[in-house]
Amino acid sequence: MYALTINNLKKVYPNGVEALKGINIDVESGDFYALLGPNGAGKTTAIGIITSLVNKTSGTTEVFGHNIDSEPEAAKACIGVVPQELNMNLFDTVLNIVVNQAGYYGIDRGTALKRAQKYLTELRLWDRRMDAARALSGGMKRRLMIARALVHEPNLLILDEPTAGVDIEIRRSMWEFLRRINEAGTTIILTTHYLEEAENLCRHVAIIDEGKIIENTRMSEILRKLQREVFVLNLESPLEKAPHLSGFDAILVEERELEVALDKNDSLNTLFNVLDHHGITVTSLRNKANRLEELFIRLVESRQQPLVSSGD
């Protein structure tokens, strides 16, 4: 059984904007699935329709076989949602926020308290359970929203940019937690602006642009489309001009900053060997561009290429 089935889903707003133009998605039970796209592509609209927060124009959506139109209560009982924006009572305590959420699903208080302890402990918030939510850091608030979404133990967890604004250490601890619950059987759908995040967590991915699904495949297939990356290297010693690096294109941005382009088959080890041959020591490196933005651009550009005639 599919965890989520979306068939020809459309959304047209009263001002005429077509947010979704007949998208089709199937998410297998137990999958870790990425829904990616640039801002305004339609991701949040799709999630809003799945969770019954946005009215669709046409099409069908089923969650574990439950149609959201004919069986809304059964469908929503299967879903836990972590939205982009904080939507909890920041003056309430951490424990109350999670326990009260359980009440909306008919869970008795005793069970709710046990589950709250379980998830707040796993998310390293149990020691802060009596604190008001407003006293938490940004990363803690994000983790609290995950605990709240899981307290009724849904089969499908939807995460809408859950690590936005979260530092690297907290982000990676959240990754480990999400991996564990996915391995335990929870299907997860993730939207994110970090390709690294989707690459590390997700097995399948759909990319949406201007309300249309332009790719829907395995993550490994998507990553093969990234042919080239540009790295920014910070150098130990200044250079007067860019060195000639055999097999690599290099640009000297500043006297201690070098940009080097690598094709997908190139190795960083090979690059460092070439640099070492030139007596150049690198103190740090980073990706120049957001790999996800680069991927969006390449996919959109490939769709816009004119058809070439083979002759008359």
Backbone torsions as a table, in degrees:
resi	resn	phi	psi	omega
1	MET	NA	140.6	175.6
2	TYR	-78.0	141.8	173.8
3	ALA	-71.0	-36.6	-179.2
4	LEU	-143.9	131.5	175.3
5	THR	-128.9	120.4	177.4
6	ILE	-117.1	126.3	-176.2
7	ASN	-127.2	115.0	174.9
8	ASN	50.4	47.5	-175.8
9	LEU	-80.5	126.3	-179.7
10	LYS	-127.1	146.4	173.8
11	LYS	-142.5	118.6	175.6
12	VAL	-118.8	121.6	-179.7
13	TYR	-80.4	160.1	-177.1
14	PRO	-55.5	-26.7	179.3
15	ASN	-82.0	4.1	177.0
16	GLY	94.0	-5.1	180.0
17	VAL	-70.5	125.9	176.6
18	GLU	-91.7	98.0	-178.1
19	ALA	-76.0	-35.4	177.3
20	LEU	-131.7	133.7	-173.4
21	LYS	-118.8	53.2	176.3
22	GLY	81.9	55.2	-177.6
23	ILE	-84.6	150.2	177.6
24	ASN	-129.1	126.0	-179.8
25	ILE	-142.4	136.8	171.0
26	ASP	-125.0	123.4	178.2
27	VAL	-114.3	119.5	-178.3
28	GLU	-71.9	147.4	177.0
29	SER	-58.9	131.2	179.6
30	GLY	88.1	-0.6	-177.9
31	ASP	-78.5	160.5	168.7
32	PHE	-116.3	107.7	-162.9
33	TYR	-121.1	132.2	178.5
34	ALA	-101.5	135.0	171.6
35	LEU	-115.4	106.3	-172.4
36	LEU	-115.3	156.3	177.2
37	GLY	169.0	157.4	178.3
38	PRO	-67.8	168.5	177.7
39	ASN	-56.9	135.3	178.9
40	GLY	81.7	8.6	-176.5
41	ALA	-75.4	-25.1	-178.8
42	GLY	123.1	3.0	-177.0
43	LYS	-61.8	-51.3	-176.3
44	THR	-67.4	-34.5	175.6
45	THR	-61.9	-44.3	179.2
46	ALA	-61.2	-44.3	179.3
47	ILE	-64.7	-38.9	177.9
48	GLY	-61.0	-39.0	178.8
49	ILE	-69.8	-43.6	179.4
50	ILE	-57.9	-38.6	-176.5
51	THR	-94.3	9.6	176.3
52	SER	67.9	20.9	177.6
53	LEU	-93.2	-15.9	178.6
54	VAL	-128.7	134.7	177.7
55	ASN	-82.1	127.6	178.4
56	LYS	-78.1	161.3	173.8
57	THR	-86.4	-42.9	176.9
58	SER	-163.7	171.7	-178.6
59	GLY	103.3	175.5	-179.2
60	THR	-130.1	150.6	176.8
61	THR	-138.2	131.5	177.7
62	GLU	-127.1	139.8	177.0
63	VAL	-117.9	112.1	-175.0
64	PHE	49.2	44.0	175.7
65	GLY	84.5	-4.3	179.9
66	HIS	-96.6	118.5	178.4
67	ASN	-71.2	130.3	-175.7
68	ILE	-69.4	-16.4	177.7
69	ASP	-86.9	-47.2	-175.9
70	SER	-89.4	-22.9	179.7
71	GLU	-132.5	58.5	-173.6
72	PRO	-62.0	-39.4	-177.6
73	GLU	-67.4	-43.3	179.6
74	ALA	-65.7	-39.6	-180.0
75	ALA	-65.9	-46.8	-177.1
76	LYS	-68.6	-27.4	177.7
77	ALA	-66.2	-21.9	-179.5
78	CYS	-85.0	-8.8	-169.2
79	ILE	-113.1	137.2	166.2
80	GLY	-119.1	137.3	-173.9
81	VAL	-126.5	133.5	170.6
82	VAL	-115.9	101.1	-176.0
83	PRO	-77.3	171.0	177.8
84	GLN	-64.4	-45.6	-173.5
85	GLU	-91.8	149.2	174.6
86	LEU	-69.2	122.7	-176.9
87	ASN	-131.7	44.9	179.1
88	MET	-125.2	165.7	178.2
89	ASN	-77.2	102.9	-175.0
90	LEU	-69.5	-11.5	179.1
91	PHE	-92.9	-7.9	177.9
92	ASP	-87.1	162.9	179.9
93	THR	-78.5	158.7	178.8
94	VAL	-56.3	-46.7	-178.2
95	LEU	-63.7	-44.6	-179.6
96	ASN	-62.2	-38.6	-179.0
97	ILE	-59.9	-42.4	-178.8
98	VAL	-74.6	-45.2	-177.8
99	VAL	-65.2	-42.6	179.9
100	ASN	-64.3	-34.0	177.1
101	GLN	-62.0	-39.9	179.6
102	ALA	-61.2	-34.3	-179.6
103	GLY	-61.9	-30.9	178.8
104	TYR	-64.8	-19.8	-179.4
105	TYR	-105.2	14.6	176.1
106	GLY	74.9	19.4	-179.5
107	ILE	-85.3	129.7	-178.2
108	ASP	-66.2	157.9	-172.3
109	ARG	-62.9	-38.1	-179.6
110	GLY	-61.1	-46.8	178.0
111	THR	-65.4	-39.5	-179.6
112	ALA	-62.0	-40.6	179.5
113	LEU	-65.1	-40.0	179.1
114	LYS	-64.9	-43.3	-179.7
115	ARG	-68.6	-38.6	178.1
116	ALA	-60.0	-43.6	178.2
117	GLN	-62.5	-41.8	-179.4
118	LYS	-59.7	-53.2	-174.2
119	TYR	-76.9	-34.8	176.9
120	LEU	-67.6	-32.9	176.4
121	THR	-69.0	-46.2	-179.5
122	GLU	-63.3	-30.5	-179.5
123	LEU	-96.8	13.0	174.3
124	ARG	58.8	44.3	179.0
125	LEU	-124.2	-2.0	-174.5
126	TRP	-61.0	-36.3	179.5
127	ASP	-67.1	-17.2	-179.1
128	ARG	-106.4	16.2	-171.0
129	ARG	-62.9	-27.8	-178.4
130	MET	-95.5	1.3	177.7
131	ASP	-82.1	149.9	172.8
132	ALA	-68.2	143.7	-177.0
133	ALA	-59.4	-30.2	-178.4
134	ARG	-65.9	-19.4	-179.2
135	ALA	-82.9	-7.0	-178.2
136	LEU	-82.1	155.5	173.0
137	SER	-72.5	170.6	179.8
138	GLY	-59.8	-42.4	179.0
139	GLY	-65.6	-37.2	178.2
140	MET	-66.8	-39.1	178.2
141	LYS	-62.1	-40.3	178.0
142	ARG	-62.2	-43.1	-179.4
143	ARG	-68.1	-34.6	176.1
144	LEU	-62.7	-39.2	178.9
145	MET	-65.8	-33.1	176.3
146	ILE	-68.1	-43.9	177.9
147	ALA	-60.1	-42.7	179.0
148	ARG	-62.4	-40.0	-178.8
149	ALA	-69.3	-23.1	-175.1
150	LEU	-98.2	-8.7	-170.6
151	VAL	-62.5	-28.5	176.8
152	HIS	-91.6	7.7	175.4
153	GLU	52.3	63.5	-179.7
154	PRO	-72.6	157.4	176.0
155	ASN	-81.6	-22.5	-178.8
156	LEU	-126.1	121.9	177.1
157	LEU	-110.9	125.0	179.4
158	ILE	-109.8	123.1	-176.8
159	LEU	-117.3	112.6	-178.8
160	ASP	-99.7	94.8	-178.5
161	GLU	52.1	59.5	-173.8
162	PRO	-70.0	-20.3	-176.1
163	THR	-108.7	15.5	178.6
164	ALA	-61.6	126.1	178.0
165	GLY	77.5	8.7	-178.5
166	VAL	-97.8	139.6	-178.0
167	ASP	-69.5	165.6	-171.3
168	ILE	-60.4	-42.7	-177.4
169	GLU	-62.8	-46.7	179.6
170	ILE	-65.7	-39.6	-179.8
171	ARG	-58.9	-45.9	-177.8
172	ARG	-69.2	-33.1	176.1
173	SER	-67.9	-34.9	176.1
174	MET	-67.5	-37.2	177.0
175	TRP	-58.7	-45.6	-178.6
176	GLU	-62.5	-41.7	178.7
177	PHE	-63.3	-44.8	-179.0
178	LEU	-64.7	-38.4	175.6
179	ARG	-59.5	-42.4	-177.3
180	ARG	-64.0	-46.0	-177.5
181	ILE	-71.2	-29.8	175.4
182	ASN	-67.8	-42.6	177.7
183	GLU	-64.1	-26.9	178.2
184	ALA	-80.2	-6.3	173.8
185	GLY	122.5	-6.9	180.0
186	THR	-77.3	126.8	174.3
187	THR	-77.4	135.3	-177.6
188	ILE	-126.3	133.1	171.8
189	ILE	-114.8	127.3	-173.7
190	LEU	-123.2	131.0	164.9
191	THR	-109.3	140.7	-177.3
192	THR	-159.0	156.0	173.0
193	HIS	-99.8	3.2	179.8
194	TYR	-106.3	107.8	178.7
195	LEU	-61.7	-34.6	178.2
196	GLU	-56.7	-39.8	-179.2
197	GLU	-65.3	-49.8	178.9
198	ALA	-63.2	-39.5	-178.9
199	GLU	-63.5	-38.4	-177.7
200	ASN	-77.3	-28.3	-170.9
201	LEU	-107.4	-36.5	-164.1
202	CYS	-99.5	145.1	177.8
203	ARG	-97.2	-30.8	178.4
204	HIS	-128.3	157.6	-176.5
205	VAL	-148.4	140.3	168.7
206	ALA	-118.3	136.4	177.9
207	ILE	-113.7	126.4	-177.2
208	ILE	-113.6	137.3	178.0
209	ASP	-144.8	127.9	-179.7
210	GLU	51.9	40.9	175.1
211	GLY	80.1	6.2	179.8
212	LYS	-123.5	145.1	173.3
213	ILE	-80.1	117.9	-178.3
214	ILE	-104.2	-15.4	173.6
215	GLU	-148.3	142.5	176.7
216	ASN	-153.1	97.3	-170.4
217	THR	-160.2	-170.8	175.6
218	ARG	-73.8	148.8	179.8
219	MET	-58.6	-37.8	-179.0
220	SER	-60.5	-35.4	179.2
221	GLU	-69.9	-38.6	178.5
222	ILE	-63.1	-43.9	-176.2
223	LEU	-64.5	-26.2	178.1
224	ARG	-66.9	-19.3	-179.5
225	LYS	-77.5	-14.6	177.1
226	LEU	-85.0	94.5	-173.6
227	GLN	-78.3	-30.0	-172.0
228	ARG	-144.7	142.3	174.9
229	GLU	-127.5	147.1	176.1
230	VAL	-110.4	125.3	179.2
231	PHE	-107.4	141.4	174.8
232	VAL	-102.1	120.1	-177.5
233	LEU	-106.6	128.0	172.3
234	ASN	-93.7	128.5	-170.5
235	LEU	-103.1	149.8	178.7
236	GLU	-71.3	-39.3	-178.0
237	SER	-120.5	147.7	-178.9
238	PRO	-71.2	152.9	176.4
239	LEU	-120.9	150.1	177.3
240	GLU	-88.1	-31.1	178.6
241	LYS	-149.8	163.6	-179.4
242	ALA	-66.9	134.7	178.1
243	PRO	-75.2	157.0	173.8
244	HIS	-88.2	105.5	-177.1
245	LEU	-101.6	113.4	-177.0
246	SER	-58.1	119.4	178.0
247	GLY	89.9	-1.4	-177.4
248	PHE	-134.7	146.5	172.9
249	ASP	-94.4	125.2	-177.0
250	ALA	-127.7	140.9	176.9
251	ILE	-129.1	130.1	176.8
252	LEU	-87.8	109.8	-178.3
253	VAL	-81.6	-49.5	174.3
254	GLU	-135.7	173.3	-174.2
255	GLU	-63.1	-23.1	177.8
256	ARG	-117.7	18.5	-178.0
257	GLU	-135.7	121.8	-175.7
258	LEU	-123.3	133.2	174.3
259	GLU	-102.8	129.5	-179.2
260	VAL	-129.8	131.5	179.0
261	ALA	-95.8	133.6	178.2
262	LEU	-121.8	130.7	171.2
263	ASP	-75.1	165.5	-173.7
264	LYS	-63.0	-25.0	-179.9
265	ASN	-89.3	-5.1	178.8
266	ASP	-77.0	152.3	179.3
267	SER	-111.8	137.7	174.7
268	LEU	-62.1	-33.7	177.9
269	ASN	-61.8	-41.0	177.6
270	THR	-62.9	-43.2	178.1
271	LEU	-58.9	-46.2	-178.3
272	PHE	-66.7	-32.1	175.7
273	ASN	-65.4	-40.7	178.1
274	VAL	-65.7	-42.6	178.4
275	LEU	-62.1	-41.8	179.4
276	ASP	-62.7	-36.6	177.4
277	HIS	-61.4	-32.0	178.6
278	HIS	-89.0	1.5	179.7
279	GLY	73.8	26.4	-178.2
280	ILE	-102.8	124.3	179.1
281	THR	-105.5	128.9	-179.3
282	VAL	-99.2	129.7	179.0
283	THR	-93.6	-27.7	177.2
284	SER	-164.2	163.0	176.6
285	LEU	-147.5	159.2	177.9
286	ARG	-155.3	161.2	172.9
287	ASN	-71.3	136.7	179.3
288	LYS	-70.3	-43.8	-173.3
289	ALA	-116.7	159.7	171.4
290	ASN	-67.8	115.0	-175.8
291	ARG	-61.1	-31.3	-180.0
292	LEU	-68.4	-42.6	177.4
293	GLU	-62.2	-41.0	177.9
294	GLU	-60.5	-41.4	179.7
295	LEU	-65.1	-43.9	178.2
296	PHE	-57.9	-46.2	-177.6
297	ILE	-60.9	-44.2	-178.1
298	ARG	-65.0	-42.7	-178.8
299	LEU	-66.4	-42.7	-179.3
300	VAL	-66.8	-43.4	179.8
301	GLU	-62.3	-38.2	-179.2
302	SER	-66.3	-31.9	178.9
303	ARG	-75.3	-22.4	-176.3
304	GLN	-94.3	-1.3	-179.8
305	GLN	-65.3	132.6	179.0
306	PRO	-68.2	147.9	176.7
307	LEU	-69.8	135.5	-179.5
308	VAL	-99.0	125.0	-179.8
309	SER	-73.5	141.8	178.5
310	SER	-86.4	1.6	178.6
311	GLY	120.5	159.1	-179.5
312	ASP	-94.3	NA	NA
